[in-house]
Amino acid sequence: MDFLKLSGKRFLIFGVANKKSVAAAITKSLLECGSLVTLVVRSVARREQVAKLFPACEVLVCDVEFEDQIAQLAAELSSREEVFDGLVHSLAFADYSDGMKPFHETPKKAFLQAVDISCYSLTALCNALKNKLAHDASVVTISISTTKMASENYGYMAPIKAALDSSIAFLTKSFSRFSKVRFNTVSPGLLKTSASAGIPGYVDSYLYAEQVIPRKKAVETQEAADVAVFLLSPRSSGIVAQSLVVDAGMSINYFDADIISRAMKSES
C-alpha cells in the first residue's frame, strides 16, 4: 500500500556524503517507497563513492559554492522533460580548521563561506531550478533542533541555521506568486553522523543529550529522515513554512531532577 503516495514520484536530493548522512537515509527510504531519485553531490570523487551506495540513482555533480556550477546543473536539467516532485537540501559546511573560537572571534571569511554553502545555496538552487519543480512540489531542508542555544562546540553554525529557518518562510511567500511549491525544515537534535563526529567536543554533547532525552536514547538519523520523507509526500500538503523539531523530547527535559542532582554534586 502506497500510503504516502510516493511511488513514481521524482525527487532531487543534494547532500549525500556517505551512508551515515541524513540525505542518504532519505534516499534509501524514498527508493523503498518506489520513488525515482536523482542525487547531486559536490565533486566527481564524491559521485564515484555515492554511485556505489545507490547504483539505481543518477548522480550529478554541483558544488553549490560556485554560481557557474549551479547554472550548469540547471541547464543540464532544463534539457530534460521530467520535473521534480520534491527537492531535499541537506548541505552544511563550516571551516573549523583553526579550531573553535569564541563566537565574537568568528572569522568573517569562514562565516560568509558557511552562510553561502549552508544557507544561501537553498535560495540559489530553488531559483535556478524553479522551472524544474512540479507546480505543487515539496522542498525540504535540514536544520537543527534549536538555533537559540549557544552551544560552544557548534561554533557559529546556529546563527546560520537560523537564517536557513527564516528562508523557508520567504521562499514560500515568493514562490506562491507563481506556484504552490511549499518549503519546510526538518530540525533534528544531535545525530551520529560522520560530519558531526569531526566537530570538536560533539561526542560529549551527544552523550549528554542521551541523558537529557526522556527515553535516554539519542535521535537516530533515520528518524529525522522519516520526517523529511513525510514532508516530501502529498500527505503533508497542509504543512507549509514550518520547522519540524525531531529531538525525542530533549527540549522538555533540561531540568530533569537526576541531571540537576548530579550537576550540583559535581560542583560541591
N, C-alpha and C positions, 0 to 999 in steps of 0.2 A: 504493500500500500504506500503510495506516494503522498503521505500526509502533508509534507512541506511543499509539495508541488514544484520540486526542483529538477525532476527528470527532464532531460533535454534542454534545460536552461544553460546559457553560456556565460561564463564568468572570466574576468581578467584579474589576476592576483599578482600584486607587487610585494616582494619581500621574503620569498622563501630563501632561507640561508642554509639550512640543514634540517635534518629530520626532527630536531627538537624545537624548531621555531613555530610560533603561532600560525604563521602563514602555511606552513607545511601541514599542520593539523587541520586547518580549514580546507586545504586542498584535498586531503585524504577523505574527509567527511563528504565533501561535495561530490567526489568521484563515486563514493559509495551510494550517494543519492541518485546517481545516473546523470550528473551534470557534465557539461563539457568545459574544460578548464584550460585557459592559456596562462602561462606563467611568464613573468617579466623579472629578470634579475639584473644585477648591476655590471657584470663582466662576463667575458667569454669563458674564463676559468670557472666561474660560478655556474654558468649554464651547463657545462660538462658534468659538474657534480650533481646538480639538481635533475638533469635529464636521467641520471641513473636512479634517482629516487622515484621519479614519476615518468616512466617511459611512455605512458599513454598521453602525456601532455606536450603540447608545443611549448618550447621555451625560447623567449625572445630576450634581447639584451637592451637595457637602457639605464644608464647612470643618471638619475634624476637631478644630480648636481649641475648637469650641463644642459642648457636650453636646446642646443642643436640636437642632442640625442633624444630629447622629448619630441621635438619636431619631426625627427626621422622616424620615431616609433609611430607617431600619429599619421605620417604619410604612408607608412607601410600598411597600417591597419585600414586606412581610408580606401585603399585599393581593393579591399575585400567587401563582399556583400553582407556578411553577418554583422549583427550588432550584439552588444553585451547586455545581459540582464542584470549584471551587477559587477562592481569593482571593489577589490579589497586593497587598502593602503596599509601595509604593515612595515613601515620604514622608519628607522630611527638611527641616528649616528651622533656621537659626541666624542671629541678628541680629548682624552684624559692622559695623553702621553707624558704631560708634565706633572702628573699626579693630581690628586684632589686638592683644591684650594678653597678658602672661604669664598662665599658667593660674591662678595664685593671685590674680589680679586679676579673674577672671571675674565679671561682674555677676550677682547672684542672679536678678533678673527675667529676664534673657536666657537663663540656664541652664535655669531651670524651664520657660520657654516652649519651648525646644528639646526638653526631655525630654517635654513634653506632646505636641508635634506629631510628633516623630521616633521616640519610643519608646512612650509610654503609649497613643497612638492605636491601636496594633495590638491591645492588650488590650481597649480600649473598643469598637473595631469588631467584634472577634470575639465579644465578649459580646452586643452589641446584635443581631448578625446570626446568632447560633448556630443559630437555628431555620431559617435560610435556607441553611445549608450542608448538603450531602449527608452521609450518615452516615459516608462514607469520604473526605470532601473533603481536598484538599491546600492548605495555607496557606503561602505563600512571602513572606518579607520580604527587603529588600535592605539589606545592611550594608556593611562594609569588610573588607579582607583581614586587617588586624590592628588590634586596639584597644590593644595594649601598646607600640606605637612612638610616642614622644612627638614627633610631627610638629608643629612650631611653627605651620606655616601651615594646619593643620586646626583650630586653635583648641581649643574644648572639646568637639567632637563625638565624639571617640573614646570617652571615658567613657560618653557617652550611647548610642553604638552597642554598647558592652559590655553595657549594661543591656538593650538590644534583643536581643542574642545570648542572654543568660540567660533572657529572657522566653519564648523558644520551648520551653525545657525545661519550664517551669512551666505554660505553656498546654497543651502535650501531655499533661502529667500530669492537669491538672484536667479537660480535655475527655474524657479516657479514661474518666471516670466514667459518661458517657452516649453516647459515640460512638467512632468510630475515626478521627476527624479528626487529621491529622498536620501538624506545623509544622516548617519548615526555613528556613534562611537561605542566601542567595547572598551571598558576600563577595568582591567584585571588588577588584582593585588599582586604580590610578589610571586613570580613564576620561576621555575627552574629551567632556564634556557641557557644555551651556550653564550649568548650575548651578555646576559645578566651575570654569569659566572665570572666574567672578566672585569666587573666593576669592583674596585677595592671596598672591602667591608660588606659586600652584598650578602655573602653567605651567612654572616652573623645576623643580619636583618631578617633574612629568610627564616632562620631558625627561631628568631624571636617572634616572627609573625605566626609561626605554628603554635606558639604558646598563647598568643592573644586570640587567635581564631577559636571560637567556641568548640568546634569539632576536633581541635588540636591537630589539624592536618591542613597544610597549605593548599592554595588553589592549584589545580592541575591545568596544564596548558590546554588539554582537551576541553576542559570546562569553559574556558574563555572562547575556544574555537567553536564550541557548540552554540554559544550565544551569537557569535558572528554569523554562523550558518542560518540560524533562525532569522536574524535581521536581513539576510540576503533573500529570504524566502517571501513569497506573497502573503504568507500567514502573518507577517509582521507589518502589513501595509499601513496600519494606523500609528505606527511608531515613527515619528519624524523629528529630526533635530534633537535627539536625546543622547545622553551618555549613560549607558547601562553598566553599573558597577558590578563586578564579579569578584568579590573579596571574601566569600564564605562567611560573612558576618564579622570580619575583623574590626570594622569601624564602629561596632556597637559595644566592643568588649575591652577597650583600653584600660578601664578601671576595674578589671577583674580582681576580686579580693585576694586570690592566691598570688597573683603577679605583684600587686601592691605590697603584700606582706613580705615577699622575697626581696623586693627592691628596698624596702625600709630596713630590713635586717642587714642587707649588704652595706648600708650606709652607717650602721651603728657600730 
